[in-house]
C-alpha cells in the first residue's frame, strides 16, 4: 500500500504539471482571440478606407460592399464599446479617448452611408477625408488595447501557474490522507456484522421508497411471476400484494386482447433475450383492474441482474384522468370550431336574407324614379336610394369578411388601367375633400405602369376605403397619393401606393388596432364621422388576398401615411378600336319566364322587363317553373335559387333533363349569394349565367341581350356554318381587350378545343362523367368567345353523357369535327374573314 501511495502521488504531481501547462496554453489562446478582435478592428477599417478610396478614384461603384464594410467596422466598435470583455480596457485613458474619437467618426459618417445611392456617391470625398483623419486614432485604439491585454495575459498566466502549483500540493496532501483513510476502511470492512447491518438498512430504505411511490412498481422475473407489488400498485389495480406476489403478471394485469402479445414477448425474451420495451422510456398501454375495468397507463420497464437471475421492474402510472382531460379539450376545440363555422354560416345567411327585401326596396325606388315626381319627391327618392346603397355596401362588407375568413375569397384578375382607376377614385372623393377644404392629388414616382393584370374590384375597394378614410379625417389640409413600381430580387414587380394626409393622425395604440374590425377610433372620431369601422379591416384582408401588405405610419396632429404593396403583372396597353363596332338594333320583345317566390322582387323584375317591351310569365316556385318549361317555349328563364316546394337548382336540373319546349332555353340564376363555389355549382346544374341581387334594369337588359343574341346565332348556325361564330361577342372582346390581347386568348382556346376533340374521339376509353365535365368546361369558354354553334354541340355531348345515352353521345361527338372546321377559321382577333 505504501508503494501504491507513492505511485499515486507521483501520478498526481505529473498530472498537475500537465494541467498547469495546458491551462497556460488555453488562457493564451483566449487572450489571442481577444487580441485578434482588436487587430481585426483595424483591418476592417483599412478595408473600408481602401474601398472608399477606390470609389472616390472613379472605380465602378459598389455601394453595397462599401456599406457592408462600414457596417462590419461599426459592429466591431460597438463590440469594443459594449462587450463586458473590454470593460477594464475602456477604463484606460488612451483607449477611452481614441474610442470616443472613432465613435464620433462613425456618427459623422453614418448619415452619408445610409443616404440614397446618388447622395452617397456625391459624399465619397468627404467620407474618405473623415476616414483618413481618424486612421491614426484607430491604430492607437488597437495598439493600446493589445498592450493592455498582453500585460493582463501575462499576469493571469502567472496567477494560474501559482494556483495550480498550490492545487497540486493540496491534491498531494489529500491523496496521502485518502491513503490513510483507505487503510482505515479496510479495517472496517473486516467487521462482518457492520456490513450486514448496512445491508439491512439499505433494503429497508428501498422498501420505504417503493412503498411510498405514487406510481405502481411491479417487479417480475423472466417467466412473468410477480416478485414485488407496492402499495400504489395495490391502489391502482385493486389487488392485495399478498395475492399478487407469485401470480402470473399477464393473467393478473394484462387485458385479454393484449395477452397473446405479452406471452409472445416473454417467450422471445427467454429464447434470445430480445427486449422490445425494456429501457425505451414511457409508452402508453392499457391495463386491467381487479374488477375487469380496462384503463390507460403509462409504462416504463427497466431490467437488473441479481443472484437469482434477471428481474424486470415496471413503473406504471394511471393516466385515466389525463386521457379524459385530453378528450374534453378536443371536444371543446371541436365545439369552438363548430361555433366559428356557425358564425360564418350565420353571417352568410343573414347577408343573403337581407339582400332579398333590399332588392325589393331598391327596385321599387328605381321604378318610382321613372314616374312623374315633384322635385321634393325626387329628392326623397334619391336619399332613399343613397341609404339603400349604403346599406347594401355594409352587407357586402360583411359578406366579404365572411368569404375571406372562410377561405372562399376568389380573385378575378383582368386587364386594367391603374392610372384611370386612381383618377376615378380621386374624382369621386374630390367633392368630399373640397367640402373639408382639403386638396386631393395623385401622381407617379418614377416610370408609370398604367396597364396591369390584377383584380380591379378588390383594388378599387382597397383604395376607396383607404383614400376615403384620409378624406374623412383631414380638414384644411392636403392628401397626396403616390404610386410607384418596385422591382424585387425575383423580378416580379410590386405596385406600391402611398396615401399621405395632414389629418388628425393616430397614436401608437390606435395604429396597432386601426386594421381591426369595427375600429373607428376614439370618441372624437365617432362624433365627427360615421362608418361601421369595417373599411380598413376589409382593405387589409383584400391586400393579403392579393399577396401584399398594408402598413400605416402616423403621428397625432401631423398626419398619417398608408402604404399598400402587392404584386402585379404589367402588360402592354391593349389596342382598342372604337370604330370597329356599329350600334346594334334595339332588342326585339322576348318571352321570359320569371321564377321568384318573393312577391316584391317578382313585381319589381316584372315591371322592369315589361317596361322594356318583353313578355313575362311568372312562377312562384321551381315546380311550377318546370311545368311551364315543359309546355311553353321561352327565350330566357330567370330562376331564383331559394324557393319553397322546389328550389332553383333542382328545377334547373329537371328542365335540362326533360324534353320540354324550353329544355335548352338559357337559364340565368337570380341570387343574393355571391360565394364563388356556389356560383360554380349553379353553372354545373345547367344554368348559363348568374345575376346577383339587388336587380337593376341595366343588369337585366344586359343579360337578356347577351343570351338571346347568342341563342339567335345558335339557331341560325344549325343550318348555316358561316354563322358559327357570333361576331358581336368577338367585337365586344376586341373593343375591351384589343387585338393584341385577344389573339393569344383565341390561340389558347383553339389548342384547348383541339385537345378536347382528340379526347372525345377516344370516348370509349373515358367515363361518362369525365366526358360531360370536359364538354361542359369547353362549352363555357365557347360561349364567352362567341363560338355559339360549337357550344351547342358540346352541350349535346354533355347532356347525352349525363343521361347515359351512348349512341346520342357518339353522334354528337361525330358532329363536332364539322362544326369546329367551320368555327376555327372565324376565331380571329382581327375582323378579316377567311374565304372558302
Secondary structure, DSSP 8 states (H G I E B T S, - for coil): -HHHHHHHHHHHHHHHHHHHHHHHHHHHHHHHHHHHHHHHHHHHHHHHHHHHHHHHTT----HHHHHHHHHHHHHHHHHHHH-GGGHHHHTSHHHHHHHHHHHHHHHHHHHHHHS-HHHHHHTHHHHHHHHHHHHHHHHHHHHHHHHHHHHHHHHHHHHHHHHHHHHHHHHHHHHHHHHHHHHHHHHHHT-HHHHHHHHHHHHHHHHHHHHH-SSEEEEEETT-BEEEE-HHHHHHH---HHHHTTSBHHHHHS-HHHHHHHHHHHHHHHHH---SSBTS--EEEEEE-TTS-EEEEEEEEEEEEETTEEEEEEEEEE-HHHHHHHHHHHHHHHHHHHHHHHHHHHHHHHHHHHHHHHHHHHHHHHHHHTS---HHHHHHHHHHHHHHHHHHHHHHHHHHHHHHHTT------EEEEHHHHHHHHHHHHHHHHHHTT-EEEEEESSS---EEEE-HHHHHHHHHHHHHHHHHT-SSSEEEEEEEEEE-TTS-EEEEEEEEE-SS---HHHHHHTTSTT---SHHHHHH----S-HHHHHHHHHHHTT-EEEEEEETTTEEEEEEEEE-EE-------TTS----------EEEEE-S-HHHHHHHHHHHHHTT-EEEEESSHHHHHHHHHHS--SEEEEESS-SSS-HHHHHHHHHHS-STTTTS-EEEEES---HHHHHHHHHTT--EEEESS--HHHHHHHHHHHHHHHHHHHHHTT-GGGSS-HHHHHHHHHHH-HHHHHHHHHHHHHHHHHHHHHHHTGGGS-HHHHHHHHHHHHHHHHHTT-HHHHHHHHHHHHHHHHT-HHHHHHHHHHHHHHHHHHHTT--SSS-----
